[in-house]
Structure formats: C-alpha cells, structure tokens
Amino acid sequence: MGDFIARAGEQIDSICFLERGIAGVLDSLDDDRRYAVGLVGAEGFIGWPLLMGSDRSPYDVTMRAEQGQAQRITADALLAAIDRSATLRLALLRYVHVFMLQMGRTIVSSLAHAVDRRMARWILLYHDRVQKDEICMTHEEFRLMLGVRRSSVTEALHRLEGEQAIRSVRAKVLVHDRAKLLTLAGDTYGQPEQEYARLLSGASC
C-alpha cells in the first residue's frame, strides 16, 4: 500500500492487471499538489495509454486502501498479443472507454456536487473494489479525492454518519448501508458501472 505502480512522464514498460487491491490514478499541479482522478481495481488494468499509442504514463498510479496483488506483462508482449487477437484488443479498449467515463464523471461531480455527495460516490467506488465493508480511508485519502480542507472532510463524514450510511473510525470507514450511500451519491455514481456491465461482463478474449 502506497507503492507506485507508475509515475507521470515515465515510460510504460509493463502492464499490470490487478487481482486484488485498488490503484489510485493521481494528477499533479505545478506546486506538487496531487488529486485523484480515478480508481482501478480487479475490473481493469494499469498502463492503458499504451493501447492509445502513448508509451508514457500521464499520471502517477499508487496502491491505495489495502495491499494489492497483480499480474504483470511486458509492454512488448501485450502489444504482440493484441496484434494477434482482435477480441483481446476490443476487451481492453472497452475497459479504457469505461475508465474515461469514470474520469469524466469525477470532473463533473467535482464541479457540480456538494462534498458529502462526492464523498458518498468515492466510498462506493472503493467499496466496489475492496474485499470487505471496512475500508482504510484517512483524511489525506479524502483530500486526494475531494480537493477540500480537512475540516470539510470531517463535516461531510459527520453528515454521512448522521444518515447512518457509514461509521468513521480512526483511518477507516465502515460501510453500514450501501443503499443509503447510493441514494446520497445520486447521479454521481452508476453510469460507468452500468457501461462496464453492458460492455465487459460477458467479454471474452
């Protein structure tokens, strides 16, 4: 947890397919402030810009919330595999499409929605990708996701606790009622997930 899988600007020499764990995709500003723009779990892979014609990572990618495990393949081997298999290329590109939707919804949500609604969405995204209802989520983790002050994080956590959707303990969030989180998140959550189910739940290579 906390290890870098990719660093912005570095060459993509391998692709990681997570078997468990969460990778946070982080963008940086010139003053070294970093913000989460997306999450990858076992549903996806890390190094997708390679399929779009770029051999450089545009983002930092780090393991978040829990220890992870992945299978790794060299970039050359993957490119050779997708040259041989149209169905493999299609499945991987469909995932890239879904990830772009997730990033787009992150941007729109950041512009349009209150902090507690955005927090409910991020907790759902983490909950989708961890093995249990207890998630390691610190105030720093929420700062990366929400881009707000610690006091705003605390206030939003209290509101979600007041709805009995979660319980916040030291460096952890316990999901008590996912249905309430879905209600609180509203239209910030769901579109990329539905598209994933439509395009990839039955995909084969």
C-alpha positions in Angstrom: 0.0 0.0 0.0 1.4 3.4 -1.0 3.8 1.8 -3.6 4.0 3.5 -7.0 3.0 1.4 -10.0 3.5 4.2 -12.5 4.9 7.7 -12.4 3.8 10.6 -14.6 6.1 11.1 -17.5 7.9 7.7 -17.2 7.9 5.1 -19.9 5.3 2.3 -19.7 7.4 -0.8 -19.9 4.8 -3.2 -18.5 1.0 -3.5 -17.9 -0.5 -4.5 -14.5 -3.7 -6.5 -14.2 -4.8 -6.2 -10.5 -6.1 -9.4 -8.9 -7.0 -7.5 -5.7 -6.5 -4.1 -4.3 -7.1 -0.5 -5.5 -4.8 1.7 -7.6 -5.4 5.4 -7.3 -4.8 7.4 -10.5 -3.4 10.8 -9.5 -2.9 14.1 -11.4 -0.5 16.7 -10.1 -0.3 20.5 -10.3 3.0 22.5 -10.5 3.1 23.0 -6.7 3.1 19.2 -6.2 -0.5 19.0 -5.0 -2.0 15.8 -6.2 -5.6 14.8 -6.8 -7.3 11.5 -7.5 -9.0 11.4 -11.0 -9.9 7.7 -11.0 -9.6 4.3 -9.4 -8.6 0.9 -10.9 -9.3 -2.5 -9.3 -9.6 -6.0 -10.5 -12.0 -4.9 -13.1 -9.3 -3.2 -15.1 -5.6 -2.7 -15.8 -2.8 -0.1 -15.4 -0.9 1.1 -18.4 -3.8 1.7 -20.7 -2.2 4.7 -22.5 -0.1 2.1 -24.3 -3.2 1.0 -26.2 -3.9 4.6 -27.2 -0.5 5.0 -28.9 1.5 6.6 -26.0 4.4 4.9 -24.3 4.4 7.4 -21.4 2.2 7.5 -18.3 0.3 10.7 -17.9 -0.4 10.1 -14.3 1.0 8.8 -11.0 -0.6 5.5 -10.0 -0.3 4.2 -6.4 -1.8 1.4 -4.4 -4.5 2.7 -2.0 -6.6 1.4 0.9 -5.3 -2.1 1.1 -2.4 -4.3 -0.1 -2.7 -5.4 -3.7 -1.6 -8.2 -5.9 -1.3 -8.1 -9.7 -0.1 -10.0 -12.7 2.4 -8.1 -14.9 3.1 -8.4 -18.6 5.8 -6.5 -20.6 4.5 -3.8 -23.0 6.1 -5.6 -26.0 4.4 -8.9 -25.1 1.0 -7.2 -24.7 1.2 -5.3 -27.9 2.2 -8.5 -29.7 -0.8 -10.3 -28.1 -3.3 -7.6 -29.2 -1.9 -7.7 -32.7 -2.8 -11.4 -32.8 -6.2 -11.2 -31.1 -8.8 -8.7 -32.1 -11.1 -9.8 -29.3 -8.4 -9.1 -26.7 -7.8 -5.6 -28.2 -11.6 -5.0 -28.1 -12.0 -6.1 -24.5 -9.1 -3.9 -23.3 -10.2 -0.9 -25.3 -13.7 -1.3 -23.8 -12.2 -1.0 -20.4 -10.3 2.1 -21.4 -13.7 3.6 -22.5 -15.3 2.8 -19.2 -12.3 4.3 -17.3 -12.7 7.5 -19.4 -16.3 7.7 -18.3 -15.3 7.3 -14.7 -12.8 10.2 -15.0 -15.4 12.3 -16.8 -17.9 11.7 -14.0 -15.2 12.6 -11.4 -14.7 16.0 -13.2 -18.4 16.8 -13.5 -19.1 15.7 -9.9 -16.3 17.9 -8.6 -17.8 20.9 -10.4 -21.5 20.3 -9.7 -22.0 18.5 -6.4 -21.7 19.1 -2.7 -18.8 17.5 -0.8 -20.9 14.9 1.0 -22.5 13.7 -2.2 -19.0 13.4 -3.8 -17.7 11.6 -0.7 -20.5 9.1 -0.9 -19.5 8.4 -4.5 -15.9 7.8 -3.7 -16.7 5.5 -0.8 -18.9 3.5 -3.2 -16.0 3.3 -5.8 -13.7 2.0 -3.0 -16.4 -0.4 -1.7 -16.8 -1.9 -5.2 -13.1 -2.8 -5.2 -12.2 -4.0 -1.7 -12.8 -7.3 -0.1 -14.9 -6.2 2.9 -17.0 -3.4 4.3 -14.1 -1.9 6.3 -12.1 0.4 4.1 -8.8 2.1 5.1 -9.6 5.8 4.2 -7.8 8.5 6.0 -8.4 12.3 5.9 -5.5 12.5 3.4 -7.1 9.9 1.2 -10.3 12.0 1.1 -8.3 15.2 0.4 -6.8 13.5 -2.7 -10.3 12.6 -3.8 -12.2 15.7 -2.9 -9.6 18.5 -3.1 -11.0 20.2 0.1 -9.8 21.1 3.5 -9.7 18.6 6.4 -12.5 20.5 8.1 -14.7 19.9 5.1 -13.8 16.2 5.1 -14.8 16.0 8.8 -18.1 17.7 8.3 -19.0 15.5 5.3 -18.1 12.3 7.2 -20.4 13.5 10.1 -23.2 14.0 7.7 -22.9 10.5 6.2 -22.7 9.1 9.7 -25.8 11.1 10.6 -27.6 9.3 7.7 -26.3 6.0 9.2 -24.7 5.1 5.9 -21.2 4.7 7.3 -19.2 4.8 10.6 -15.9 6.6 10.6 -13.2 5.4 13.0 -9.5 6.1 13.1 -8.2 5.9 9.5 -11.1 3.7 8.4 -14.6 3.9 7.1 -17.1 1.2 7.8 -19.9 0.8 5.2 -23.1 0.2 7.1 -25.8 0.9 4.5 -24.8 0.8 0.8 -28.3 1.6 -0.3 -28.2 4.9 1.6 -24.8 5.7 0.0 -26.3 5.1 -3.4 -29.2 7.4 -2.5 -26.8 10.1 -1.2 -24.5 9.8 -4.3 -27.4 10.1 -6.7 -26.3 10.6 -10.3 -22.6 11.0 -9.4 -22.4 7.2 -9.4 -23.7 4.5 -11.7 -23.1 5.4 -15.4 -19.6 4.0 -15.8 -20.6 0.9 -13.7 -23.6 0.3 -15.9 -21.5 0.7 -19.0 -18.9 -1.8 -17.7 -21.6 -4.3 -17.1 -23.0 -3.8 -20.6 -19.7 -4.0 -22.4 -17.5 -6.2 -20.4 -19.4 -8.5 -18.1 -19.7 -11.1 -20.9 -16.5 -10.2 -22.7 -14.1 -12.9 -23.6 -10.6 -12.9 -25.1 
